């Protein structure tokens, strides 16, 4: 196995990590911005008011997208393990 194959696998792994985490992070960021706007408008500066809704929304978004995320990870692992004999022969 040469370094180009390893770099290709690393690139694909990082791309999948970015693809799977981006929706959850964007949802959390949007909720955080919305809560910040509400806190600024009402002059309420309570930390738990900011943290708890973001935590709940993040957990709900992970639960909602878990089927898609798990399917994507299983597909990647199947492709990786399916071509293991090709990598071992290099």
URRA-V598802 format. One record per residue. N is the residue number from 1. SS is DSSP state (@ for helix, = for strand, . for the rest). PSI is psi in whole degrees, -180 to 180 (999 if undefined). D_LAST is the distance of its C-alpha to the last C-alpha in Angstrom with 1 decimal. Layout:
BEGIN
n-><N;N>
ss-><SS;SS>
psi-><PSI;PSI>
d_last-><D_LAST;D_LAST>
END
This chain:
BEGIN
n-><1;2;3;4;5;6;7;8;9;10;11;12;13;14;15;16;17;18;19;20;21;22;23;24;25;26;27;28;29;30;31;32;33;34;35;36;37;38;39;40;41;42;43;44;45;46;47;48;49;50;51;52;53;54;55;56;57;58;59;60;61;62;63;64;65;66;67;68;69;70;71;72;73;74;75;76;77;78;79;80;81;82;83;84;85;86;87;88;89;90>
ss-><.;.;@;@;@;@;@;@;@;@;@;@;@;@;@;@;@;@;@;@;@;@;@;@;@;@;@;@;@;@;@;@;@;@;@;@;@;@;@;@;@;@;.;.;.;.;@;@;@;@;@;@;@;@;@;@;@;@;@;@;@;@;@;@;@;@;@;@;@;@;@;@;@;@;@;@;@;@;@;@;@;@;.;@;@;@;@;@;@;.>
psi-><122;175;-23;-36;-43;-43;-37;-42;-40;-42;-44;-38;-45;-38;-42;-40;-44;-43;-37;-29;-23;-47;-41;-43;-38;-40;-45;-39;-43;-42;-40;-41;-42;-43;-37;-39;-43;-42;-39;-40;-34;-3;30;120;53;128;-38;-27;-27;-39;-45;-48;-37;-40;-45;-46;-39;-44;-43;-38;-36;-42;-39;-33;7;-35;-45;-44;-46;-39;-41;-42;-38;-40;-44;-45;-37;-44;-41;-47;-28;-30;20;-38;-31;-42;-36;-29;-17;999>
d_last-><4.3;7.2;10.7;11.3;9.4;11.2;14.3;14.2;14.1;16.8;18.8;18.9;19.9;22.6;23.8;24.3;26.1;28.4;29.0;30.0;32.2;34.0;36.4;37.6;38.1;39.9;42.2;43.0;43.7;46.0;47.9;48.2;49.6;52.1;53.2;53.6;55.8;57.9;58.3;59.4;61.8;63.4;63.2;61.7;59.3;58.2;54.6;54.3;55.2;52.1;49.6;50.5;50.2;46.8;45.6;47.0;45.6;42.1;42.1;43.5;41.0;38.1;39.8;40.3;36.8;35.1;34.5;32.7;30.7;29.7;28.7;26.5;24.8;24.4;22.9;20.3;19.5;19.4;17.0;14.7;15.0;14.9;11.4;10.2;8.9;6.7;5.5;5.5;3.8;0.0>
END
